Each structure stands twice: as C-alpha cells, then as structure tokens.
C-alpha cells in the first residue's frame, strides 16, 4: 500500500484502496462528467511528461487561476508536483496589478486559467512578467492555447522513466506550493508549504470524518486556491470520497439537489444564509405548520451532544426530525451528514440547530 508522504501520493493510494469510477466530477454543458481514479493518474502523468518536454525543471513555478473548482485543476496539481515543480494557485478575483505582482514574485513560467474572464486579466499584464512563457486555458477559447495540448504532448510515454525518477527523489519536506495571502494588508505574501505541511493535515483530519470510507460523495465549491478547501480535497481522496465540483456559488442549491452529497465544507457566512432562508420559508407557513416549525427550531437551539440531552429531549427531537428537519435535509440533497465549517468562528446557535437537524 502506498505510504502517503507527498501530495501526489494521494491518488495512487486511492487507486490501490478504492479505485473509484467517479473520483473527480465536473459539469460541462449541463452534464456531469466523471473522471475515474485510473484516468486521473493517467492524465496527471501525461501532464508531467509534457511539462518535462516543455522545459519545466524541479523548483520551477506554474500558476493556476480558476474561477470555479474543476477536474482539470486537480490533474494539473498532481502533474506539476510529480516532477518537483511547484504550483502557485492564485485567487481569481484579485486585481490585474496583483496578478502581475504574484506572477513576477513567484517567477511563474507558465500560467493555466479557467476561462475568458481570467484570461482577459492575465493577457493585460503578461508583458509585465518576463518569466511567463505561455498561458493555457481549460475552457476552449479562440486564439488561446488549450491545456489539452499538454495531454497530447504527453501521450508518448518514452520519458515516463524520468517522471518516476524525479518523483522518487521528492521528499515530504520539499516545497510543494506557494499560496499567496489576499493582500489586504499590503502586498500579497507568498506562504511556502511543504508536502508534509498539507499531507499531515489531510490524513489527521480524515479521522474526524464520520463517514464510511469508499462510498460517499462530496460537493466542493469553496475556492481551491485557499488552503482550507485544497486540504479537504486531498482528505476526500484519502477517504475514497467522490468529489463533485459545484458550478458556482449561485448554483449551489441546484447542485446540492443533483449531487446529493454526504459531505461538504462551508464558511459560517454561508450557513447563516442557509439558516436565514429556511427561517424565511418557515415564517410564511400558517396555522399548525407555523407552530410546529418554530417549536422544532426552538428545540434545535437547545441541542447538546447526545449523552447530555436526556431521553425526553431525544424523543421530541425524533418527532421534530420527522416532521420538520427532514425538509431541511431534502433542500440539501437528502443525504448530507457532515458539514465542515472553517475559516471563521461558527456561531453556537448554528452548530446546535444543524446538529439537531441531523447534520
């Protein structure tokens, strides 16, 4: 069994232990398209072989800028890291000036963008970045090199031995990625993270994931350029969880119903919005339904971990879950068991009421 010490070990571990049909799933033209664990690794190796042919050396930097999470990002990530290069995920919403600063500061050699919106910003400043040799896009865009050109360039397996040699030489203490801060307090600062920094978090966080390994689905929408969501993506791979990438924050409620995830991550602000939306719907009810709704919410706000609730509370909670909280579950796809909340403090009332609802 693969021992996970470097970030690119995660898909190989998943292949040995779970071999998923739907490891990474993205929606293209209205259809969810899945990539198996085998295909994920095969494509990552093609990227590695292509990058070597393009003159990428260990410790070269490659920027990734995507407006939404998607399969291509993860394939590029593994393909880059396997040859000892580092990826530089950049927040898509920062200014053009900040793009120029980060690309120059990191001395990025290549840049991969998701779509026209990001491409337009990069194109405006690429002349200011002497290290930048080429920009590729994930979407098909006129007059722009597409990332699929790398998959073609990497078809020929004759330099796979070189990929394997470099891979074997990479240690857990080597630099994996540079993540830049938002720049709200002056210039963005590049945070240097080793393979070990992130793998140790992902593996140890998996012990907190109360799901059966190997047959669960996650939905991912928080920005993967942020270390929180990125670490969770490795953790999902480690736990054999199929990862579906939400189309956007605007489409999250539709995507939840389509994907029916067992687990997702969120920030407290989003949970607050979901809660407010539910309360707004509840206040439109009338008569006995209105009374029952608020009775369940009040009950939920008193929730404590099981052993502290007592039998009478648990009896009432069973009724509340059947009559009211089951509708909350339906709105979130019907199978959601776990929400990992992070990046800011979660209000206790939200933690109580979601737990009471069985999440």
Rosetta blueprint (number, residue, H / E / L):
1 X L
2 X L
3 X L
4 X L
5 X L
6 X L
7 X L
8 X L
9 X H
10 X H
11 X H
12 X H
13 X H
14 X H
15 X H
16 X H
17 X H
18 X L
19 X L
20 X L
21 X L
22 X L
23 X L
24 X E
25 X E
26 X E
27 X E
28 X E
29 X L
30 X L
31 X E
32 X E
33 X E
34 X E
35 X E
36 X L
37 X H
38 X H
39 X H
40 X H
41 X H
42 X H
43 X H
44 X H
45 X H
46 X H
47 X H
48 X H
49 X H
50 X H
51 X H
52 X H
53 X H
54 X L
55 X L
56 X L
57 X L
58 X L
59 X L
60 X L
61 X E
62 X E
63 X E
64 X E
65 X E
66 X L
67 X L
68 X L
69 X L
70 X L
71 X H
72 X H
73 X H
74 X H
75 X H
76 X H
77 X H
78 X H
79 X H
80 X H
81 X H
82 X L
83 X L
84 X L
85 X L
86 X E
87 X E
88 X E
89 X E
90 X L
91 X L
92 X L
93 X L
94 X L
95 X L
96 X H
97 X H
98 X H
99 X H
100 X H
101 X H
102 X H
103 X H
104 X H
105 X H
106 X H
107 X L
108 X E
109 X E
110 X E
111 X E
112 X E
113 X E
114 X L
115 X L
116 X H
117 X H
118 X H
119 X H
120 X H
121 X H
122 X H
123 X H
124 X H
125 X H
126 X H
127 X H
128 X H
129 X L
130 X L
131 X L
132 X L
133 X L
134 X E
135 X E
136 X E
137 X E
138 X L
139 X L
140 X L
141 X L
142 X L
143 X L
144 X L
145 X E
146 X E
147 X L
148 X H
149 X H
150 X H
151 X H
152 X H
153 X H
154 X L
155 X L
156 X L
157 X H
158 X H
159 X H
160 X H
161 X H
162 X H
163 X H
164 X H
165 X H
166 X H
167 X H
168 X H
169 X H
170 X L
171 X L
172 X L
173 X L
174 X L
175 X E
176 X E
177 X E
178 X E
179 X E
180 X E
181 X L
182 X L
183 X L
184 X L
185 X L
186 X L
187 X L
188 X L
189 X L
190 X E
191 X E
192 X E
193 X E
194 X E
195 X H
196 X H
197 X H
198 X H
199 X H
200 X H
201 X H
202 X H
203 X H
204 X H
205 X H
206 X H
207 X L
208 X L
209 X L
210 X L
211 X L
212 X L
213 X L
214 X L
215 X L
216 X E
217 X E
218 X E
219 X E
220 X E
221 X L
222 X L
223 X L
224 X L
225 X L
226 X L
227 X H
228 X H
229 X H
230 X H
231 X H
232 X H
233 X H
234 X H
235 X H
236 X H
237 X H
238 X H
239 X L
240 X L
241 X E
242 X E
243 X E
244 X E
245 X E
246 X L
247 X L
248 X L
249 X L
250 X L
251 X L
252 X H
253 X H
254 X H
255 X H
256 X H
257 X H
258 X H
259 X H
260 X L
261 X L
262 X L
263 X E
264 X E
265 X E
266 X E
267 X L
268 X H
269 X H
270 X H
271 X H
272 X H
273 X H
274 X H
275 X H
276 X H
277 X H
278 X H
279 X H
280 X H
281 X H
282 X H
283 X H
284 X L
285 X L
286 X L
287 X H
288 X H
289 X H
290 X H
291 X H
292 X H
293 X H
294 X H
295 X H
296 X H
297 X H
298 X H
299 X H
300 X H
301 X H
302 X L
303 X L
304 X L
305 X L
306 X H
307 X H
308 X H
309 X H
310 X L
311 X H
312 X H
313 X H
314 X H
315 X H
316 X H
317 X H
318 X H
319 X H
320 X H
321 X H
322 X H
323 X H
324 X H
325 X H
326 X H
327 X H
328 X H
329 X H
330 X H
331 X H
332 X L
333 X L
334 X L
335 X L
336 X L
337 X L
338 X E
339 X E
340 X E
341 X E
342 X L
343 X L
344 X L
345 X L
346 X L
347 X L
348 X H
349 X H
350 X H
351 X H
352 X H
353 X H
354 X H
355 X H
356 X H
357 X L
358 X L
359 X L
